[in-house]
């Protein structure tokens, strides 16, 4: 099927979900791609689908910081996005997420996995998303349906948070 692929890195079949979230963990933009699409290409597609947002964003307010995992390649992303919209780098900036070194872990007296607060915002959003029963596995046949389910999941989550406030 054209809307599904196989990711050799994670050994998964189906789709990948790409999220751009705010500091509270709520989605800013969502996008779904085949599993064989690289993370860099998925982010380029996510941002290119939402270029109107960046075109209307005034230049005189601070740049949007996009925190990237170490699997992304900022140079490749910048080159691809500037081809789509040359002024985009005046409105956004990429920053690699901090990853503690062995020396920093040793100074804290820790070994193994050490959580980093900024990275856990994304992990928490993914956990919220996977609480939706229909998103635990990929049951959708098209990328549009998968994205709609993803958006509905986050709408439900935000409505629950508003109702309890």
Secondary structure, DSSP 8 states (H G I E B T S, - for coil): -TT-EEETTTTEEEEEEEEEE-TTS-EEEEEEEETTS-HHHHHHHHHHHTHHHHHHS-TTS--EEEEE-TTS-HHHHHHHHHHH-TTGGGTEEEEE-----HHHHHHHT--S----HHHHHHHHHHHHHHTSGGGTTT--SSHHHHHHHHHHHHHHHHHHHHHH-
